């Protein structure tokens, strides 16, 4: 699957007192990119919730290389790396002028909204989550 890119600007609310992006906000940026990717595929999280499907972060690994600063214009990427029966792995990066500032591997689980137990992907959602081996 091709890389999805979300442009973002760093606002004062994203930074600490020194004007540097607070570390947890990179995870928020990545969450936003995954949500926008899902919307671009034709799925709204509200509709999924109404269908009994909830997507939750199961685990993640993150590496910070360099800080972003106030007013930087960033690109946040999301790529589906691997799909399993009830989970998907995204690789993500936050970049500034082509330089990777932060990168992460994020495992998302598909769970039932009532029981919060793992459930299989709905067929239509599974179809868009399947990695494209030709673009890797």
C-alpha positions in Angstrom: 0.0 0.0 0.0 1.3 3.4 -0.8 2.4 5.9 1.9 -0.4 8.2 3.1 0.9 11.7 4.0 -0.8 14.2 6.3 0.6 17.8 6.4 0.6 19.4 9.8 1.7 22.6 11.3 3.2 22.8 14.8 1.2 25.2 17.0 2.1 26.6 20.4 -0.2 24.1 22.0 2.0 21.3 20.6 5.1 22.6 22.3 6.8 22.9 25.7 8.0 26.1 27.2 11.0 26.1 24.9 9.0 25.9 21.7 9.9 22.2 21.1 7.2 19.7 20.3 6.3 17.7 23.5 7.2 14.0 22.9 3.7 12.6 23.4 2.3 14.9 20.6 4.2 12.9 18.0 1.9 10.0 18.9 -1.1 12.3 18.5 0.1 13.4 15.1 0.4 9.8 14.1 -3.1 9.0 15.4 -4.4 11.8 13.3 -2.7 10.5 10.2 -4.1 7.0 10.8 -7.6 8.5 11.3 -7.3 10.6 8.1 -6.0 7.6 6.2 -9.0 5.7 7.3 -11.3 8.5 6.2 -9.6 8.6 2.8 -10.4 4.9 2.4 -14.1 5.7 3.0 -14.4 4.7 6.6 -15.5 7.0 9.4 -14.7 5.9 13.0 -18.1 6.9 14.2 -19.7 4.6 11.6 -17.4 1.8 12.6 -18.3 2.3 16.3 -22.0 2.1 15.3 -21.3 -1.2 13.6 -19.6 -2.6 16.8 -16.0 -2.1 15.6 -13.4 -0.3 17.6 -9.8 0.2 16.7 -7.4 0.4 19.6 -3.6 0.8 19.9 -2.3 -2.6 21.1 1.4 -1.8 21.2 3.9 0.6 19.8 7.6 1.3 19.5 8.8 4.8 18.9 12.2 6.4 18.2 12.8 10.1 18.4 15.7 11.4 16.3 15.3 15.2 16.3 12.8 17.7 17.7 10.2 19.6 15.7 9.7 23.3 16.7 7.0 25.9 16.8 5.6 26.8 13.3 7.4 23.8 11.6 5.3 22.3 8.7 5.5 18.6 9.1 4.5 15.5 7.1 3.1 12.5 9.0 3.1 9.2 7.1 1.1 6.0 7.6 1.8 2.8 5.8 0.1 -0.6 6.4 2.9 -3.0 6.9 1.2 -6.2 8.0 -2.4 -7.5 8.4 -3.5 -10.3 10.7 -7.0 -11.7 11.5 -7.7 -9.1 14.3 -4.8 -6.6 14.0 -2.8 -4.4 11.6 0.7 -3.0 11.9 1.4 0.5 10.6 4.8 2.0 10.1 4.7 5.8 10.6 7.1 8.7 10.5 7.0 12.4 11.3 9.2 14.4 8.9 10.4 18.0 8.5 11.7 19.0 5.1 12.3 15.3 4.3 14.2 14.6 7.5 12.7 11.9 9.8 12.2 13.4 13.2 10.3 10.5 14.8 9.3 7.0 13.6 7.1 4.4 15.0 5.7 0.9 14.5 2.1 0.9 15.8 0.0 -2.3 16.2 -3.8 -1.7 16.1 -6.3 -4.2 17.3 -9.8 -4.6 16.0 -12.1 -5.2 19.0 -15.9 -5.5 19.6 -17.2 -2.3 21.2 -19.3 -4.2 23.8 -16.9 -6.9 25.0 -13.7 -5.2 24.0 -12.4 -8.6 22.9 -10.6 -9.1 19.6 -12.8 -9.6 16.5 -12.1 -10.2 12.9 -12.0 -7.3 10.5 -15.2 -6.5 8.6 -14.7 -7.7 5.0 -14.7 -4.1 3.5 -12.2 -2.8 6.0 -10.0 -5.8 5.6 -9.8 -5.1 1.9 -8.3 -1.7 2.4 -6.0 -2.8 5.1 -4.3 -5.5 3.0 -0.7 -4.4 2.3 0.1 -4.1 -1.4 3.1 -6.2 -1.9 3.9 -4.5 -5.2 4.5 -1.1 -3.6 6.9 -2.4 -0.9 
